[in-house]
Amino acid sequence: MLARALRLLRDFADGKEFKSFFTFIIQYQQKGYGKMEKYVCSICGYVYDPAAGDKEGNIPPGVPFDKLPDEWVCPICGAGKEEFNPD
């Protein structure tokens, strides 16, 4: 895991040094890496945004759609994950 993180850092840095880890994270996000995709319920139009999570379903912010529990359902209409499509 550490080796993968270091390889990612090296590849991302393109040979440049970062002043801090936070600078790396900001630039990483600005380039669009690590971006989590939103999913839309095809039944009611609810949008699952990983950045916000699902407070009703006890899903904290930062959980990507593919990591939601199998039993998770749309908080509006109760549709299962199979009814969601990438936004």
Chimera marker file (.cmm) of the C-alpha trace (Angstrom):
<marker_set name="trace">
<marker id="1" x="0.000" y="0.000" z="0.000" r="1" g="1" b="0" radius="0.5"/>
<marker id="2" x="2.776" y="2.434" z="0.904" r="1" g="1" b="0" radius="0.5"/>
<marker id="3" x="4.685" y="1.525" z="-2.250" r="1" g="1" b="0" radius="0.5"/>
<marker id="4" x="1.578" y="2.268" z="-4.335" r="1" g="1" b="0" radius="0.5"/>
<marker id="5" x="1.127" y="5.635" z="-2.620" r="1" g="1" b="0" radius="0.5"/>
<marker id="6" x="4.760" y="6.559" z="-3.201" r="1" g="1" b="0" radius="0.5"/>
<marker id="7" x="4.540" y="5.490" z="-6.856" r="1" g="1" b="0" radius="0.5"/>
<marker id="8" x="1.392" y="7.575" z="-7.262" r="1" g="1" b="0" radius="0.5"/>
<marker id="9" x="3.090" y="10.556" z="-5.643" r="1" g="1" b="0" radius="0.5"/>
<marker id="10" x="6.142" y="10.181" z="-7.890" r="1" g="1" b="0" radius="0.5"/>
<marker id="11" x="4.028" y="9.830" z="-11.038" r="1" g="1" b="0" radius="0.5"/>
<marker id="12" x="1.829" y="12.758" z="-10.090" r="1" g="1" b="0" radius="0.5"/>
<marker id="13" x="4.714" y="14.996" z="-9.154" r="1" g="1" b="0" radius="0.5"/>
<marker id="14" x="6.354" y="14.632" z="-12.568" r="1" g="1" b="0" radius="0.5"/>
<marker id="15" x="9.710" y="14.936" z="-10.845" r="1" g="1" b="0" radius="0.5"/>
<marker id="16" x="8.784" y="18.067" z="-8.866" r="1" g="1" b="0" radius="0.5"/>
<marker id="17" x="8.960" y="18.342" z="-5.119" r="1" g="1" b="0" radius="0.5"/>
<marker id="18" x="5.977" y="19.522" z="-3.127" r="1" g="1" b="0" radius="0.5"/>
<marker id="19" x="6.312" y="21.932" z="-0.217" r="1" g="1" b="0" radius="0.5"/>
<marker id="20" x="3.922" y="19.833" z="1.841" r="1" g="1" b="0" radius="0.5"/>
<marker id="21" x="1.581" y="16.904" z="1.704" r="1" g="1" b="0" radius="0.5"/>
<marker id="22" x="-1.354" y="19.344" z="1.694" r="1" g="1" b="0" radius="0.5"/>
<marker id="23" x="-0.028" y="21.001" z="-1.454" r="1" g="1" b="0" radius="0.5"/>
<marker id="24" x="0.096" y="17.579" z="-3.053" r="1" g="1" b="0" radius="0.5"/>
<marker id="25" x="-3.517" y="16.821" z="-2.062" r="1" g="1" b="0" radius="0.5"/>
<marker id="26" x="-4.792" y="20.148" z="-3.405" r="1" g="1" b="0" radius="0.5"/>
<marker id="27" x="-3.014" y="19.700" z="-6.727" r="1" g="1" b="0" radius="0.5"/>
<marker id="28" x="-4.137" y="16.063" z="-6.896" r="1" g="1" b="0" radius="0.5"/>
<marker id="29" x="-7.767" y="17.130" z="-6.561" r="1" g="1" b="0" radius="0.5"/>
<marker id="30" x="-7.387" y="20.026" z="-9.003" r="1" g="1" b="0" radius="0.5"/>
<marker id="31" x="-6.168" y="17.611" z="-11.681" r="1" g="1" b="0" radius="0.5"/>
<marker id="32" x="-9.318" y="15.551" z="-11.118" r="1" g="1" b="0" radius="0.5"/>
<marker id="33" x="-7.695" y="12.466" z="-9.625" r="1" g="1" b="0" radius="0.5"/>
<marker id="34" x="-9.606" y="10.729" z="-6.879" r="1" g="1" b="0" radius="0.5"/>
<marker id="35" x="-12.835" y="12.347" z="-8.020" r="1" g="1" b="0" radius="0.5"/>
<marker id="36" x="-15.898" y="10.380" z="-6.994" r="1" g="1" b="0" radius="0.5"/>
<marker id="37" x="-18.758" y="10.120" z="-9.448" r="1" g="1" b="0" radius="0.5"/>
<marker id="38" x="-22.349" y="11.036" z="-8.605" r="1" g="1" b="0" radius="0.5"/>
<marker id="39" x="-25.149" y="8.555" z="-9.319" r="1" g="1" b="0" radius="0.5"/>
<marker id="40" x="-28.783" y="9.332" z="-10.161" r="1" g="1" b="0" radius="0.5"/>
<marker id="41" x="-31.821" y="7.255" z="-9.234" r="1" g="1" b="0" radius="0.5"/>
<marker id="42" x="-33.678" y="6.349" z="-12.434" r="1" g="1" b="0" radius="0.5"/>
<marker id="43" x="-36.959" y="6.162" z="-10.498" r="1" g="1" b="0" radius="0.5"/>
<marker id="44" x="-37.140" y="9.507" z="-8.667" r="1" g="1" b="0" radius="0.5"/>
<marker id="45" x="-34.085" y="11.497" z="-9.787" r="1" g="1" b="0" radius="0.5"/>
<marker id="46" x="-32.336" y="11.544" z="-6.395" r="1" g="1" b="0" radius="0.5"/>
<marker id="47" x="-28.609" y="12.204" z="-6.806" r="1" g="1" b="0" radius="0.5"/>
<marker id="48" x="-26.190" y="10.310" z="-4.568" r="1" g="1" b="0" radius="0.5"/>
<marker id="49" x="-23.193" y="12.589" z="-4.095" r="1" g="1" b="0" radius="0.5"/>
<marker id="50" x="-20.245" y="10.824" z="-2.409" r="1" g="1" b="0" radius="0.5"/>
<marker id="51" x="-18.949" y="14.175" z="-1.159" r="1" g="1" b="0" radius="0.5"/>
<marker id="52" x="-22.141" y="14.577" z="0.878" r="1" g="1" b="0" radius="0.5"/>
<marker id="53" x="-22.882" y="10.950" z="1.759" r="1" g="1" b="0" radius="0.5"/>
<marker id="54" x="-26.385" y="9.990" z="2.933" r="1" g="1" b="0" radius="0.5"/>
<marker id="55" x="-27.229" y="11.232" z="6.396" r="1" g="1" b="0" radius="0.5"/>
<marker id="56" x="-30.507" y="9.255" z="6.571" r="1" g="1" b="0" radius="0.5"/>
<marker id="57" x="-28.748" y="6.043" z="5.592" r="1" g="1" b="0" radius="0.5"/>
<marker id="58" x="-25.825" y="6.670" z="7.993" r="1" g="1" b="0" radius="0.5"/>
<marker id="59" x="-23.390" y="6.919" z="5.072" r="1" g="1" b="0" radius="0.5"/>
<marker id="60" x="-20.620" y="9.408" z="5.894" r="1" g="1" b="0" radius="0.5"/>
<marker id="61" x="-19.200" y="11.804" z="3.291" r="1" g="1" b="0" radius="0.5"/>
<marker id="62" x="-16.454" y="10.303" z="1.147" r="1" g="1" b="0" radius="0.5"/>
<marker id="63" x="-18.042" y="6.902" z="0.464" r="1" g="1" b="0" radius="0.5"/>
<marker id="64" x="-18.072" y="6.171" z="-3.295" r="1" g="1" b="0" radius="0.5"/>
<marker id="65" x="-21.214" y="4.630" z="-4.767" r="1" g="1" b="0" radius="0.5"/>
<marker id="66" x="-19.552" y="1.258" z="-5.399" r="1" g="1" b="0" radius="0.5"/>
<marker id="67" x="-18.629" y="1.008" z="-1.706" r="1" g="1" b="0" radius="0.5"/>
<marker id="68" x="-22.190" y="1.548" z="-0.432" r="1" g="1" b="0" radius="0.5"/>
<marker id="69" x="-23.614" y="-1.473" z="1.418" r="1" g="1" b="0" radius="0.5"/>
<marker id="70" x="-25.633" y="-3.861" z="-0.788" r="1" g="1" b="0" radius="0.5"/>
<marker id="71" x="-28.716" y="-3.177" z="1.317" r="1" g="1" b="0" radius="0.5"/>
<marker id="72" x="-28.510" y="0.624" z="0.807" r="1" g="1" b="0" radius="0.5"/>
<marker id="73" x="-31.607" y="2.105" z="-0.860" r="1" g="1" b="0" radius="0.5"/>
<marker id="74" x="-32.573" y="5.491" z="-2.271" r="1" g="1" b="0" radius="0.5"/>
<marker id="75" x="-33.601" y="7.695" z="0.673" r="1" g="1" b="0" radius="0.5"/>
<marker id="76" x="-36.450" y="9.192" z="-1.396" r="1" g="1" b="0" radius="0.5"/>
<marker id="77" x="-38.179" y="6.260" z="-3.141" r="1" g="1" b="0" radius="0.5"/>
<marker id="78" x="-36.519" y="3.149" z="-1.669" r="1" g="1" b="0" radius="0.5"/>
<marker id="79" x="-35.055" y="1.934" z="-4.982" r="1" g="1" b="0" radius="0.5"/>
<marker id="80" x="-32.048" y="-0.389" z="-4.793" r="1" g="1" b="0" radius="0.5"/>
<marker id="81" x="-28.555" y="0.392" z="-6.059" r="1" g="1" b="0" radius="0.5"/>
<marker id="82" x="-29.299" y="-1.340" z="-9.374" r="1" g="1" b="0" radius="0.5"/>
<marker id="83" x="-31.691" y="1.514" z="-10.234" r="1" g="1" b="0" radius="0.5"/>
<marker id="84" x="-28.890" y="4.106" z="-10.132" r="1" g="1" b="0" radius="0.5"/>
<marker id="85" x="-26.849" y="5.298" z="-13.106" r="1" g="1" b="0" radius="0.5"/>
<marker id="86" x="-23.714" y="7.452" z="-13.279" r="1" g="1" b="0" radius="0.5"/>
<marker id="87" x="-24.493" y="11.160" z="-13.570" r="1" g="1" b="0" radius="0.5"/>
<link id1="1" id2="2" r="1" g="1" b="0" radius="0.2"/>
<link id1="2" id2="3" r="1" g="1" b="0" radius="0.2"/>
<link id1="3" id2="4" r="1" g="1" b="0" radius="0.2"/>
<link id1="4" id2="5" r="1" g="1" b="0" radius="0.2"/>
<link id1="5" id2="6" r="1" g="1" b="0" radius="0.2"/>
<link id1="6" id2="7" r="1" g="1" b="0" radius="0.2"/>
<link id1="7" id2="8" r="1" g="1" b="0" radius="0.2"/>
<link id1="8" id2="9" r="1" g="1" b="0" radius="0.2"/>
<link id1="9" id2="10" r="1" g="1" b="0" radius="0.2"/>
<link id1="10" id2="11" r="1" g="1" b="0" radius="0.2"/>
<link id1="11" id2="12" r="1" g="1" b="0" radius="0.2"/>
<link id1="12" id2="13" r="1" g="1" b="0" radius="0.2"/>
<link id1="13" id2="14" r="1" g="1" b="0" radius="0.2"/>
<link id1="14" id2="15" r="1" g="1" b="0" radius="0.2"/>
<link id1="15" id2="16" r="1" g="1" b="0" radius="0.2"/>
<link id1="16" id2="17" r="1" g="1" b="0" radius="0.2"/>
<link id1="17" id2="18" r="1" g="1" b="0" radius="0.2"/>
<link id1="18" id2="19" r="1" g="1" b="0" radius="0.2"/>
<link id1="19" id2="20" r="1" g="1" b="0" radius="0.2"/>
<link id1="20" id2="21" r="1" g="1" b="0" radius="0.2"/>
<link id1="21" id2="22" r="1" g="1" b="0" radius="0.2"/>
<link id1="22" id2="23" r="1" g="1" b="0" radius="0.2"/>
<link id1="23" id2="24" r="1" g="1" b="0" radius="0.2"/>
<link id1="24" id2="25" r="1" g="1" b="0" radius="0.2"/>
<link id1="25" id2="26" r="1" g="1" b="0" radius="0.2"/>
<link id1="26" id2="27" r="1" g="1" b="0" radius="0.2"/>
<link id1="27" id2="28" r="1" g="1" b="0" radius="0.2"/>
<link id1="28" id2="29" r="1" g="1" b="0" radius="0.2"/>
<link id1="29" id2="30" r="1" g="1" b="0" radius="0.2"/>
<link id1="30" id2="31" r="1" g="1" b="0" radius="0.2"/>
<link id1="31" id2="32" r="1" g="1" b="0" radius="0.2"/>
<link id1="32" id2="33" r="1" g="1" b="0" radius="0.2"/>
<link id1="33" id2="34" r="1" g="1" b="0" radius="0.2"/>
<link id1="34" id2="35" r="1" g="1" b="0" radius="0.2"/>
<link id1="35" id2="36" r="1" g="1" b="0" radius="0.2"/>
<link id1="36" id2="37" r="1" g="1" b="0" radius="0.2"/>
<link id1="37" id2="38" r="1" g="1" b="0" radius="0.2"/>
<link id1="38" id2="39" r="1" g="1" b="0" radius="0.2"/>
<link id1="39" id2="40" r="1" g="1" b="0" radius="0.2"/>
<link id1="40" id2="41" r="1" g="1" b="0" radius="0.2"/>
<link id1="41" id2="42" r="1" g="1" b="0" radius="0.2"/>
<link id1="42" id2="43" r="1" g="1" b="0" radius="0.2"/>
<link id1="43" id2="44" r="1" g="1" b="0" radius="0.2"/>
<link id1="44" id2="45" r="1" g="1" b="0" radius="0.2"/>
<link id1="45" id2="46" r="1" g="1" b="0" radius="0.2"/>
<link id1="46" id2="47" r="1" g="1" b="0" radius="0.2"/>
<link id1="47" id2="48" r="1" g="1" b="0" radius="0.2"/>
<link id1="48" id2="49" r="1" g="1" b="0" radius="0.2"/>
<link id1="49" id2="50" r="1" g="1" b="0" radius="0.2"/>
<link id1="50" id2="51" r="1" g="1" b="0" radius="0.2"/>
<link id1="51" id2="52" r="1" g="1" b="0" radius="0.2"/>
<link id1="52" id2="53" r="1" g="1" b="0" radius="0.2"/>
<link id1="53" id2="54" r="1" g="1" b="0" radius="0.2"/>
<link id1="54" id2="55" r="1" g="1" b="0" radius="0.2"/>
<link id1="55" id2="56" r="1" g="1" b="0" radius="0.2"/>
<link id1="56" id2="57" r="1" g="1" b="0" radius="0.2"/>
<link id1="57" id2="58" r="1" g="1" b="0" radius="0.2"/>
<link id1="58" id2="59" r="1" g="1" b="0" radius="0.2"/>
<link id1="59" id2="60" r="1" g="1" b="0" radius="0.2"/>
<link id1="60" id2="61" r="1" g="1" b="0" radius="0.2"/>
<link id1="61" id2="62" r="1" g="1" b="0" radius="0.2"/>
<link id1="62" id2="63" r="1" g="1" b="0" radius="0.2"/>
<link id1="63" id2="64" r="1" g="1" b="0" radius="0.2"/>
<link id1="64" id2="65" r="1" g="1" b="0" radius="0.2"/>
<link id1="65" id2="66" r="1" g="1" b="0" radius="0.2"/>
<link id1="66" id2="67" r="1" g="1" b="0" radius="0.2"/>
<link id1="67" id2="68" r="1" g="1" b="0" radius="0.2"/>
<link id1="68" id2="69" r="1" g="1" b="0" radius="0.2"/>
<link id1="69" id2="70" r="1" g="1" b="0" radius="0.2"/>
<link id1="70" id2="71" r="1" g="1" b="0" radius="0.2"/>
<link id1="71" id2="72" r="1" g="1" b="0" radius="0.2"/>
<link id1="72" id2="73" r="1" g="1" b="0" radius="0.2"/>
<link id1="73" id2="74" r="1" g="1" b="0" radius="0.2"/>
<link id1="74" id2="75" r="1" g="1" b="0" radius="0.2"/>
<link id1="75" id2="76" r="1" g="1" b="0" radius="0.2"/>
<link id1="76" id2="77" r="1" g="1" b="0" radius="0.2"/>
<link id1="77" id2="78" r="1" g="1" b="0" radius="0.2"/>
<link id1="78" id2="79" r="1" g="1" b="0" radius="0.2"/>
<link id1="79" id2="80" r="1" g="1" b="0" radius="0.2"/>
<link id1="80" id2="81" r="1" g="1" b="0" radius="0.2"/>
<link id1="81" id2="82" r="1" g="1" b="0" radius="0.2"/>
<link id1="82" id2="83" r="1" g="1" b="0" radius="0.2"/>
<link id1="83" id2="84" r="1" g="1" b="0" radius="0.2"/>
<link id1="84" id2="85" r="1" g="1" b="0" radius="0.2"/>
<link id1="85" id2="86" r="1" g="1" b="0" radius="0.2"/>
<link id1="86" id2="87" r="1" g="1" b="0" radius="0.2"/>
</marker_set>
